Amino acid sequence: MSITIEQIAEAGVVGMGGAGFPTWKKLQASVDTLLVNAAECEPLLRKDNVVLQTRAAEVVRGAELAARLVGANRLMIGIKGKNKASLVAIRAAIAEHRGEPMMDVVELGDFYPAGDEVTLVYELTGRIVPPAGIPLHVGCVVINNETALNIAEAASGRAVTHSYLTISGEVRKPCTVRAPLGVSFRELVEFAGGSKLREFVILDGGPMMGHIIEDLDTPVVKTSSGVIVLPRDHPYVERELRSRLTKFRIGKSVCDQCSLCTQLCPRYLLGHPLEPHQAMRQQFVTEFPAHSRWGQVCCECGLCTLYACPEGLYPREACQDSKRSLAALGEPYNGPKDVTPHPMYANRKVPTKRLLMRIGLSRFEHDAPFTEFNGGLDSLRILLKQHIGAAAVPCVKEGEMVSAGQVLARPPAGELGVPVHAPRAARVTRT
């Protein structure tokens, strides 16, 4: 079996582990190593492990197809050593498939952020992606395991119309489902037995890099990974819902420059010139938003804000503000490119369990087994922009009947994007 860049683009394949970068563009490269990210980086999510345990053969096949496209002679997958069932499944699939190049399985420690792609590249290959760089700069391409699955599906002529996601938190029956794009979070919560609470919010994604949703009619998109129901009055929720200006003012008035945010920063520990405490310091002498080059290469993993800071401040947000302000000024990164890891890199990794305790979410760490989902029968609200890149433009008309897998919209000519497809047969309406 083989596949082309055009097939991957036409099937609407994007990264399923982050911002949703179009996979066809990422695979227009020539590298020696292709890495599959199956670290399940975010706490509380189970969807990557469900994919490995139920679709391992397709993951291996899709990864091999991607490796051939980029000319890689080395293919590796990173899975946390604690996920024994996933390791058994993927190793069995590799043994049965026996493709070229043969996939090597690397067991990762249970730390956060093991799935950050720069961290993953270092853990699997020993190579350090340069500051403001991407894995391509060190001869690597990284794809998520669900992305690999979708590449295999594309090779068989099937487009991306569903996304695996975990439904957990304060629900009666936590589970992981393969949900059609466009189904509402409300319907997913009801499918999981409903919320145990009257007043709640939904965490879209994981607690470290996800965001709080209060509109239950928000639809699933390609990059959706989790629907976590949390109490509206939980301290984690309350601090996340503070305004940007409030976060700035708190940091400006309280930060004592202890530098723990920098000492535990995963990018700082890889040698990148990233020091969140310096970005916080900039707030002392400027008005909102401040900008500091010490925050310019932040990966926004949230470890500094949600774990390291003993005062509950927002160094990540200070770094985000710095990045955005410098970008608006048209000032690119111009710091060092050749860096070396900090001597304490291996000793300052943050265990996932300790991280969950720190943010007060340990009691929501549930098993979420795969469950067949047959919802979304009444209506699906398909967004035209579901990931990084240009929004798609409709190519069907209101009132038209479409079939499952039919293209509903395409990106503008020459723009970075992928088509959007219908998850099932339906009549098109405008919302």
ChimeraX attribute file (.defattr): number of C-alpha atoms within 10 A of each C-alpha:
attribute: neighborCount
match mode: 1-to-1
recipient: residues
	/A:1	9
	/A:2	13
	/A:3	18
	/A:4	16
	/A:5	15
	/A:6	9
	/A:7	18
	/A:8	28
	/A:9	20
	/A:10	21
	/A:11	25
	/A:12	25
	/A:13	30
	/A:14	32
	/A:15	24
	/A:16	25
	/A:17	25
	/A:18	19
	/A:19	15
	/A:20	20
	/A:21	21
	/A:22	21
	/A:23	23
	/A:24	25
	/A:25	15
	/A:26	16
	/A:27	22
	/A:28	11
	/A:29	15
	/A:30	16
	/A:31	21
	/A:32	16
	/A:33	22
	/A:34	30
	/A:35	28
	/A:36	25
	/A:37	26
	/A:38	25
	/A:39	27
	/A:40	25
	/A:41	23
	/A:42	24
	/A:43	21
	/A:44	27
	/A:45	27
	/A:46	26
	/A:47	26
	/A:48	25
	/A:49	27
	/A:50	24
	/A:51	23
	/A:52	25
	/A:53	18
	/A:54	14
	/A:55	17
	/A:56	26
	/A:57	22
	/A:58	23
	/A:59	27
	/A:60	28
	/A:61	25
	/A:62	26
	/A:63	30
	/A:64	26
	/A:65	23
	/A:66	29
	/A:67	26
	/A:68	20
	/A:69	18
	/A:70	19
	/A:71	17
	/A:72	22
	/A:73	15
	/A:74	19
	/A:75	24
	/A:76	21
	/A:77	25
	/A:78	26
	/A:79	29
	/A:80	21
	/A:81	15
	/A:82	12
	/A:83	15
	/A:84	13
	/A:85	13
	/A:86	22
	/A:87	22
	/A:88	13
	/A:89	17
	/A:90	24
	/A:91	17
	/A:92	13
	/A:93	19
	/A:94	19
	/A:95	12
	/A:96	10
	/A:97	16
	/A:98	12
	/A:99	13
	/A:100	15
	/A:101	18
	/A:102	16
	/A:103	25
	/A:104	15
	/A:105	17
	/A:106	15
	/A:107	18
	/A:108	20
	/A:109	17
	/A:110	20
	/A:111	20
	/A:112	25
	/A:113	25
	/A:114	28
	/A:115	23
	/A:116	21
	/A:117	23
	/A:118	23
	/A:119	20
	/A:120	25
	/A:121	26
	/A:122	15
	/A:123	18
	/A:124	17
	/A:125	13
	/A:126	10
	/A:127	17
	/A:128	25
	/A:129	24
	/A:130	20
	/A:131	24
	/A:132	17
	/A:133	14
	/A:134	17
	/A:135	22
	/A:136	17
	/A:137	12
	/A:138	17
	/A:139	16
	/A:140	23
	/A:141	26
	/A:142	22
	/A:143	25
	/A:144	26
	/A:145	32
	/A:146	31
	/A:147	24
	/A:148	28
	/A:149	22
	/A:150	29
	/A:151	34
	/A:152	26
	/A:153	20
	/A:154	22
	/A:155	19
	/A:156	13
	/A:157	14
	/A:158	18
	/A:159	27
	/A:160	25
	/A:161	24
	/A:162	21
	/A:163	20
	/A:164	24
	/A:165	29
	/A:166	30
	/A:167	32
	/A:168	29
	/A:169	24
	/A:170	24
	/A:171	21
	/A:172	15
	/A:173	20
	/A:174	26
	/A:175	25
	/A:176	29
	/A:177	27
	/A:178	19
	/A:179	25
	/A:180	26
	/A:181	28
	/A:182	22
	/A:183	24
	/A:184	22
	/A:185	22
	/A:186	17
	/A:187	15
	/A:188	24
	/A:189	23
	/A:190	13
	/A:191	21
	/A:192	22
	/A:193	14
	/A:194	17
	/A:195	22
	/A:196	14
	/A:197	13
	/A:198	8
	/A:199	10
	/A:200	18
	/A:201	23
	/A:202	28
	/A:203	22
	/A:204	24
	/A:205	24
	/A:206	20
	/A:207	23
	/A:208	21
	/A:209	14
	/A:210	20
	/A:211	14
	/A:212	19
	/A:213	18
	/A:214	12
	/A:215	12
	/A:216	14
	/A:217	14
	/A:218	17
	/A:219	20
	/A:220	28
	/A:221	24
	/A:222	27
	/A:223	23
	/A:224	26
	/A:225	27
	/A:226	27
	/A:227	29
	/A:228	28
	/A:229	24
	/A:230	24
	/A:231	19
	/A:232	16
	/A:233	12
	/A:234	13
	/A:235	13
	/A:236	16
	/A:237	19
	/A:238	11
	/A:239	15
	/A:240	15
	/A:241	13
	/A:242	10
	/A:243	9
	/A:244	15
	/A:245	11
	/A:246	10
	/A:247	18
	/A:248	23
	/A:249	15
	/A:250	14
	/A:251	22
	/A:252	20
	/A:253	10
	/A:254	12
	/A:255	21
	/A:256	13
	/A:257	14
	/A:258	12
	/A:259	18
	/A:260	16
	/A:261	28
	/A:262	23
	/A:263	20
	/A:264	23
	/A:265	27
	/A:266	29
	/A:267	24
	/A:268	22
	/A:269	23
	/A:270	23
	/A:271	20
	/A:272	26
	/A:273	21
	/A:274	24
	/A:275	26
	/A:276	32
	/A:277	26
	/A:278	20
	/A:279	26
	/A:280	30
	/A:281	19
	/A:282	20
	/A:283	21
	/A:284	16
	/A:285	9
	/A:286	11
	/A:287	12
	/A:288	14
	/A:289	16
	/A:290	23
	/A:291	24
	/A:292	22
	/A:293	23
	/A:294	22
	/A:295	28
	/A:296	28
	/A:297	23
	/A:298	27
	/A:299	18
	/A:300	17
	/A:301	19
	/A:302	22
	/A:303	22
	/A:304	26
	/A:305	21
	/A:306	24
	/A:307	21
	/A:308	22
	/A:309	21
	/A:310	14
	/A:311	13
	/A:312	16
	/A:313	25
	/A:314	26
	/A:315	31
	/A:316	24
	/A:317	23
	/A:318	31
	/A:319	29
	/A:320	23
	/A:321	22
	/A:322	25
	/A:323	24
	/A:324	16
	/A:325	17
	/A:326	19
	/A:327	14
	/A:328	10
	/A:329	9
	/A:330	9
	/A:331	12
	/A:332	13
	/A:333	16
	/A:334	9
	/A:335	14
	/A:336	12
	/A:337	16
	/A:338	11
	/A:339	14
	/A:340	14
	/A:341	16
	/A:342	16
	/A:343	11
	/A:344	12
	/A:345	17
	/A:346	10
	/A:347	9
	/A:348	15
	/A:349	18
	/A:350	20
	/A:351	14
	/A:352	20
	/A:353	15
	/A:354	14
	/A:355	20
	/A:356	20
	/A:357	12
	/A:358	13
	/A:359	14
	/A:360	13
	/A:361	19
	/A:362	16
	/A:363	11
	/A:364	18
	/A:365	16
	/A:366	17
	/A:367	15
	/A:368	22
	/A:369	17
	/A:370	21
	/A:371	14
	/A:372	11
	/A:373	15
	/A:374	11
	/A:375	15
	/A:376	18
	/A:377	11
	/A:378	7
	/A:379	14
	/A:380	20
	/A:381	19
	/A:382	21
	/A:383	19
	/A:384	18
	/A:385	17
	/A:386	22
	/A:387	22
	/A:388	16
	/A:389	16
	/A:390	17
	/A:391	21
	/A:392	21
	/A:393	15
	/A:394	16
	/A:395	12
	/A:396	14
	/A:397	13
	/A:398	10
	/A:399	11
	/A:400	10
	/A:401	12
	/A:402	19
	/A:403	14
	/A:404	14
	/A:405	18
	/A:406	17
	/A:407	20
	/A:408	20
	/A:409	20
	/A:410	21
	/A:411	20
	/A:412	15
	/A:413	7
	/A:414	7
	/A:415	12
	/A:416	16
	/A:417	28
	/A:418	29
	/A:419	24
	/A:420	32
	/A:421	24
	/A:422	24
	/A:423	24
	/A:424	17
	/A:425	13
	/A:426	17
	/A:427	13
	/A:428	18
	/A:429	12
	/A:430	7
	/A:431	6
